[in-house]
Amino acid sequence: MDTHLKKHLPVQLPIYPLLMGIGMLLMAVEPIAWLVNTWFEPAHDSKGGWIFLLCAGLFFWSVRSPQQAVTGKTHKKAVILLLVTAFIRGIGQVFAVNVLGAVALAIDVYAIGLLAALNDRKTPLSAGWLAVLFAFSLPLERILQRIIGFGLQHLSADGACRVLQGLFADVQCAGIRILLAGRDVLVDLPCSGVKSITLLLVLYAALMCVLRPTLLNSVVMGLTALASALLANIIRITCLSIFIAYPEKIGGINVLAQPWHDLIGLFCLILAAMPLALLCPPRRSGEEGSQKSPSHNCPQPIQAGKTKTLAALGFAMLAAVIVALPRQPLDISDTRTALSLPLYLNGQYGQTVALSIQEQAYFTQYGGTAVKMRYGDNSAMLIRTNSPLRHMHTPDDCLRGLGFDVHYQGIQYQPLPTAIYLATAPNGAQWRIAVTFYSDLGQFTTNVSEVVWRWLQQPHSTWYALQRITPVSIPESEASEWDNTLFAALDLTSVHFQENSHAKPD
């Protein structure tokens, strides 16, 4: 009778994994939404979606193969990792740092890889390296460009300068500027080497995930990848410098124009990947590694006793508390001091332009101050912040999000250092976008990377971004005159630049 009743009793749901899954889902929904948005938002210009598809493909390729052995400790390790991600997400939630929540997703991938026993399958993968590969689906290139881009600029410029000085006699170097045969060559932020390092590290992480080499081999290949990326970037800058100074050597081709500029970069990237290909160790099979139980001793499904069920319930409640924590970002910029642009400029009265709803909401949440003015066909925007990591960005970041096609044109150093962009609106109208970043300490630059670099050294400094928008149809001389008039009205003279910026080569 008892046996008969048991056969007709409803199957009990596995409460333990269900509660754990609910907790994970609660904490992961918002970071996943943010991450997916970075893949499709033009302002981020991220290729992370392709990295995610690569990770998903590798995961299912391994999971479809049979499990050959069991280590028996993966479950406990995965639970510990989930607790770590809960702590990280709590910090990200309180301080309103979306990147931290997204980084926790990579740790989740590691935990899922352990639970799926990727390392113990007939076609094994390294769960840890799969998580590292997944991390590149985050906008890491953008983050690295901001944090280490300025340092890499100087490192690449120094290396290229040494190579050029060994080849030519008329080479002068000052900071990130190189003077060769009377031509001024600038090692600009796009040439910092961050992109090549990121691409090579993606290749490196994918190889480590599939090959599962020893720790020593992993370290050797990692250092090789970094060195190859830096060396390839130095070779790239050297080639560009030579061809800019001596265009007749290649038939007068402009190497800064497409497709030549990207082709040179692609060639150097392939060159940098060759050492990785040569150093690849043989793939380790699923049986190699730690001592494991035979496949016929695979453990039974986890028994959800009262202790584990209560622990899972606690985890789910912790997740609910974390996602409900109020946001209190630390890096809120000062908004108390008024900010203004000239009321009258170059024969035109200024007309205030209201900030967009998104801009108003952002500055309300994170502080900072911005003002926009229109002077006839020309416009200006001034931003002030004590938190450049929050507020400072290049014009192409926001303009791409508005549907503009934006192309970087280079830098002008006189009378103030200025980055120039060409923006084409959806209706075909073209605009010259010029931006200058400067601090209350008299420091001037053209890129956010240097702003962040200097702000990290002097975190109490205040930074400004002055953006000027003029139609492409007006002559360059008129646009420059309008810029100079605005500089004078704001008391930004060339004296500040001469005292505080990099000196031009003699």
Secondary structure as the mmCIF struct_conf table of DSSP 4:
data_model
#
loop_
_struct_conf.conf_type_id
_struct_conf.id
_struct_conf.beg_label_comp_id
_struct_conf.beg_label_asym_id
_struct_conf.beg_label_seq_id
_struct_conf.end_label_comp_id
_struct_conf.end_label_asym_id
_struct_conf.end_label_seq_id
HELX_RH_AL_P HELX_RH_AL_P1 ASP A 2 HIS A 8
BEND BEND1 LEU A 9 LEU A 9
HELX_LH_PP_P HELX_LH_PP_P1 PRO A 10 LEU A 13
HELX_RH_AL_P HELX_RH_AL_P2 ILE A 15 PHE A 40
TURN_TY1_P TURN_TY1_P1 PRO A 42 HIS A 44
HELX_RH_AL_P HELX_RH_AL_P3 GLY A 48 VAL A 63
TURN_TY1_P TURN_TY1_P2 ARG A 64 ARG A 64
BEND BEND2 SER A 65 SER A 65
HELX_LH_PP_P HELX_LH_PP_P2 PRO A 66 PRO A 66
STRN STRN1 GLN A 67 GLN A 67
STRN STRN2 ALA A 69 VAL A 70
BEND BEND3 GLY A 72 GLY A 72
HELX_RH_AL_P HELX_RH_AL_P4 THR A 74 VAL A 94
TURN_TY1_P TURN_TY1_P3 PHE A 95 ALA A 96
HELX_RH_AL_P HELX_RH_AL_P5 ASN A 98 LEU A 115
TURN_TY1_P TURN_TY1_P4 ALA A 116 ALA A 117
HELX_RH_3T_P HELX_RH_3T_P1 LEU A 118 ASP A 120
STRN STRN3 ARG A 121 ARG A 121
BEND BEND4 LYS A 122 THR A 123
HELX_RH_AL_P HELX_RH_AL_P6 ALA A 127 ALA A 135
TURN_TY1_P TURN_TY1_P5 PHE A 136 SER A 137
BEND BEND5 LEU A 138 PRO A 139
HELX_RH_AL_P HELX_RH_AL_P7 LEU A 140 LEU A 167
BEND BEND6 ALA A 169 ASP A 170
STRN STRN4 VAL A 171 ALA A 174
TURN_TY1_P TURN_TY1_P6 GLY A 175 ILE A 176
STRN STRN5 ARG A 177 LEU A 180
TURN_TY1_P TURN_TY1_P7 ALA A 181 GLY A 182
STRN STRN6 ARG A 183 LEU A 186
HELX_RH_3T_P HELX_RH_3T_P2 LEU A 189 CYS A 191
BEND BEND7 SER A 192 GLY A 193
HELX_RH_AL_P HELX_RH_AL_P8 VAL A 194 LEU A 211
HELX_RH_AL_P HELX_RH_AL_P9 LEU A 215 ALA A 245
HELX_RH_3T_P HELX_RH_3T_P3 PRO A 247 ILE A 250
TURN_TY1_P TURN_TY1_P8 GLY A 251 GLY A 252
TURN_TY1_P TURN_TY1_P9 VAL A 255 LEU A 256
BEND BEND8 ALA A 257 ALA A 257
TURN_TY1_P TURN_TY1_P10 GLN A 258 PRO A 259
HELX_RH_AL_P HELX_RH_AL_P10 TRP A 260 LEU A 279
HELX_LH_PP_P HELX_LH_PP_P3 CYS A 280 SER A 285
TURN_TY1_P TURN_TY1_P11 GLY A 286 GLU A 287
BEND BEND9 GLU A 288 SER A 290
STRN STRN7 SER A 293 PRO A 294
HELX_RH_3T_P HELX_RH_3T_P4 SER A 295 ASN A 297
HELX_LH_PP_P HELX_LH_PP_P4 CYS A 298 GLN A 303
HELX_RH_AL_P HELX_RH_AL_P11 LYS A 306 ALA A 324
BEND BEND10 LEU A 325 LEU A 325
HELX_LH_PP_P HELX_LH_PP_P5 PRO A 326 ARG A 327
BEND BEND11 LEU A 330 LEU A 330
HELX_LH_PP_P HELX_LH_PP_P6 ILE A 332 ASP A 334
BEND BEND12 ARG A 336 THR A 337
BEND BEND13 LEU A 343 LEU A 343
STRN STRN8 TYR A 344 LEU A 345
TURN_TY1_P TURN_TY1_P12 ASN A 346 GLY A 347
STRN STRN9 GLN A 348 TYR A 349
STRN STRN10 GLN A 351 VAL A 353
HELX_LH_PP_P HELX_LH_PP_P7 ALA A 354 SER A 356
HELX_RH_AL_P HELX_RH_AL_P12 ILE A 357 TYR A 366
STRN STRN11 THR A 369 TYR A 375
TURN_TY1_P TURN_TY1_P13 GLY A 376 ASP A 377
STRN STRN12 ASN A 378 THR A 385
BEND BEND14 ASN A 386 ASN A 386
HELX_RH_AL_P HELX_RH_AL_P13 PRO A 388 HIS A 391
HELX_RH_AL_P HELX_RH_AL_P14 PRO A 395 GLY A 401
TURN_TY1_P TURN_TY1_P14 LEU A 402 GLY A 403
STRN STRN13 ASP A 405 GLN A 412
BEND BEND15 GLN A 414 LEU A 416
STRN STRN14 THR A 418 THR A 424
TURN_TY1_P TURN_TY1_P15 PRO A 426 ASN A 427
BEND BEND16 GLY A 428 GLY A 428
STRN STRN15 GLN A 430 SER A 439
TURN_TY1_P TURN_TY1_P16 ASP A 440 LEU A 441
BEND BEND17 GLY A 442 GLY A 442
STRN STRN16 PHE A 444 THR A 445
BEND BEND18 THR A 446 ASN A 447
HELX_RH_AL_P HELX_RH_AL_P15 VAL A 448 GLN A 457
BEND BEND19 GLN A 458 GLN A 458
TURN_TY1_P TURN_TY1_P17 PRO A 459 HIS A 460
STRN STRN17 TRP A 463 PRO A 471
TURN_TY1_P TURN_TY1_P18 VAL A 472 SER A 473
BEND BEND20 ILE A 474 ILE A 474
HELX_RH_AL_P HELX_RH_AL_P16 GLU A 476 ALA A 489
TURN_TY1_P TURN_TY1_P19 LEU A 490 ASP A 491
HELX_RH_AL_P HELX_RH_AL_P17 SER A 494 ASN A 500
BEND BEND21 SER A 501 SER A 501
HELX_LH_PP_P HELX_LH_PP_P8 HIS A 502 PRO A 505
#
